[in-house]
Amino acid sequence: MQGQNQQQAYDRGITIFSPDGRLYQVEYAREAVKRGTASIGVRTADGVVLVVDKRIRSPLMERDSVEKIHKADDHIGIASAGHVADARQLIDFARRQAQLNRLRYGEAIGVETLTKQVTDHVQQYTQIGGARPFGVALMIAGVSNGEPYLYETDPSGTPYEWKALAIGADRGAIREHLEASYDEDMTLEAGVGLALEALASVADGGLTPEGVGIATIPVEDAQFHELTDAETEAYLTDLGLLATDEDDATADDDPDTTADERDTDDDSVDE
């Protein structure tokens, strides 16, 4: 009984290390990230690409209320996976830091600098009693001094730089696809195609313009661009990934996910 009580203490206390050096609450936060829908980032020679799965749970939901890609500054975009409310707080923090940098120094903030400021903020919540870690991971992509960058923030407060990555559901399968097909010299358009193909590799049927979000930050102008539905549909059509009526019917009849299971999804985690 005493051993069980000690285990619960490590489990509940964010500031307490377990005997094997683990912070359980941080690991639980990572599990929240895995429950979020997938977000994919690809760094190319011409810029950075962000692609997200933003399928809505019900036709009654307004599409604009599902936000997974955000503009942090003119040259920086952020994609998220995990708890939506936590993502919103961190993205607002990132935007404030970007604005402060312009006011103080009269120049745009560096992508690496912004990433480390966000992860420093996240890390504080892994060592403060009475608080919990952020249950979200972010992909911070942008262009600084003519060079493209792609970073991931972890719930532990650790930043990682990537050439291509995925966060959220099916991360392992998507990463395998990226590792098999990634080329550092690919164009920005090829990067969009790779990210869409990776997302389609774990999707049931084809993709729809309404269920996919795409943003690019080209090196040429270092400006955040979010693609319209028409531009997204053109990519999907060219790649042969556009969903058909048959795909929609198959998804509706899928026995692996019942209506009751869909209704029990946690609304605080992005879908």
N, C-alpha and C positions, 0 to 999 in steps of 0.2 A: 504493500500500500504506500509506503514511504517513497519507493522508487517511482510509483505512478504520480504522486504529488509533485515530485521534483521534475518529472517530464512535463507536467502541465505548466509548471513555472517557466520552463524554457520556452514552452509553446506560446504562452500569453505575454511574456515580458519582452518588449521590443529591445530593451537595453541589456538583456541578459544573454550571454553566449551559452550554448549547450557545451557539454564536455568535449565534443568533437569539433568545436569552433564554429557552429552554425547559428545563424539568426533565423529562426523559423518564420517569423512574420515577413521577412524579406522574401523567403522562398514561397510563401503563400501569395505574396504580391505578384511574383512571377507567374503563378498559376492563373491569376486574374488576367494577365496579359495573354496567356495561351487561349483563353476563352473568347477573346475579341476576334473579330473578323480580320482577315489577312491584309497587311500592307507591305508593299514591295518597293525597294529602292535600287536603282542601277546607276552607277557612275560611268560615264563614257568620256571619250576624248573631247566631245563637243558640249558636254554639259551633264546635268543630273536629271533623272526621271523618278517620279513618284507615282505609283499605281496602287489604288486601294479597292477593296471589295466593299461596296456601300449598298448592298441589297437591303431593301426594307422588309420588315416582317409582315406588313399588312398593306393592302392597297388603299386603306383609309389614312395612312400616315403621309404627311407632307414630305416630299423628297428633300426640300431645302433644310429640313430639321435634322437630317442625317449628315453630320460633318465629320469627315476623317482627314481631309487635307486642309491645311490652314496656311495663310500667308503671314509670316513673322516679320518680314521686312521686304523691301523691293527685290532683294537678291537671295532671300532665304524662304524655303517652304518647309512645313512640318507635317508629317503623317503620324497617326497614332494607332495603338491597339491596346485595349484594356478598358478600364473604367472611364466613361465619357467625362464625368465631372472632374476627375483627377487630371485628365488630359487638358480640359479647359483651363484649369488653374495654372498648369505649367506653361501652356501656350500664352496665356495672358502675362505671366511672368517674363517669358522670353520676349514678348513684344515690348514690354516696359524697358527691359535691358537694352534692346536695340534702339529704342527712342532716346534713352539716357545717353548712350554712346554718341549718337548724333548731336545731342545738345552739348555734351561736355567737350567732345573732340572735333566736331564738325565733319565727321566721316562715318561711313557705314561700318558696322561691327563685323569682325571676322567670324566665319562660320565656326572655327574651332573655339574661339573665345566665347561665343554665345553658348556653344554646347557645354563647355566646362562651367560656365556660370549656372546653367540649368542643372547640371549634375551635382554641383556643389550644394545647390538648394535642395535637391532630392536627398542627398546624403545626410543632411541635417535631420531629416525625419526618420533616419535609421538609428539615431542615438538620443532621442528626446523622449522622456517618459510622458505618457498621456497622449501621444500622437501615434500615428501608424504610417508605414511607408506608402508612397504613391503606387497604386495598383495599375500602372500604365507604363508602356515603353513608347518612346518617340523616335522617329527617324528625322534627323535634321539635315537638310540638303541645301546646298547653295554654292555660289561662286564668289571667291575672294581673290583679288589680284590676278584675275584671268585664269584661275585654277578651280576646277570643280571639286567639291568635297561632299562626303556622305558619312554621317555619324549616327550611331545608335546610343540612346540613353537607357540604362538598366535601372530597375527599381532599387538596386543597391547604391546607386549614385555613381556608377562606373561608366565612363564614355568609351565607345569603341569606334574606330574608323573602319569603313568597309568599302570594297569595290562594288559589291552587290549584296543585298541581304533581304530577309523577310522577317516580319514580326507578326505575332498573332497566331490564329489557327493554322494548322498544316505547315508550320514553319519548316520542319525537317524535310518534307517532300518538296516544297518549293525551293529550298536551298539546294537540294540535290539537282534540280532542273537548272538552276542558275549556275552551279559549279560546272555542269556538263556543257553549257552553251555559252558561257560568258567569254567575251573577247575585249581586252582593254582598248583596242583600236576601233571598236564599233562606233557608228554614228549615233546621234541622238535619236533618230527615227528607229534605228535598229535596237536601241535600248528600250524604247517604248514597246516594240514588238516582242523583245525577250521577256519583259515584265508581264505583258498580257498573256503570252504563251505559258509562262510559269503559273500565273493565276488560273488559266484555263485548265492546266494539268490536274488541278485538285477540285475543279468545279464540276457540278452535276449538269452535263449538257453544255451549251454555249453560253457566251456572255452577252449582256445587253448594255447599251449605252447608259441606261438609267441606273444600272447596278454596278457601274465601274466609274471610278474617279481617276483622272490623269492630270498631272501637272509636270511642267518642265522648267528648268532654269538653264538656258543656253549660255555658253561661255561668251558668245558673240555680243549679247547685249546685257547679260547678267541681270535679267528681269524675270520674275516669277510669272509664269503663264499657266492658267488652268484651262484645259481644253473643254470646248462645248460638246454637247451631245452629238452634234453633226460631225465634228472632228473625230470624236471617239468612235462613232459608228463607221466612219471611213476606215479607220485602223482595223477594227474588228472584221469588216468586210474583206479588206485586202488580205488579212491573215487567215480568213476562213473560220473565224471564231465566233461569228455572230449567231446568237441563239435563233432557232426556228420555232415554229408553233409546236412541232413534235417534241422539241426539248422541253418546252413549257409544260406540255401535257405529261411528259414523263416525270418531271419534277413534282407535279401535283399528285401523281399516283404513286410516288415513292413510298414503299411500305416501311422503310427504315426510320422515317421521322413522322410520327403521328401528330395529330392536332394537339393532343394533350401535352406531348413533349415540347412542341413549339410554344405553348402557352406558359410553360414553366421556366422559360428562359429568363435570366436576370436582366431586367431592363436597364440596370446601371452599367452593364457591360455592352460595348458597341456590338451590333449584330451585323 
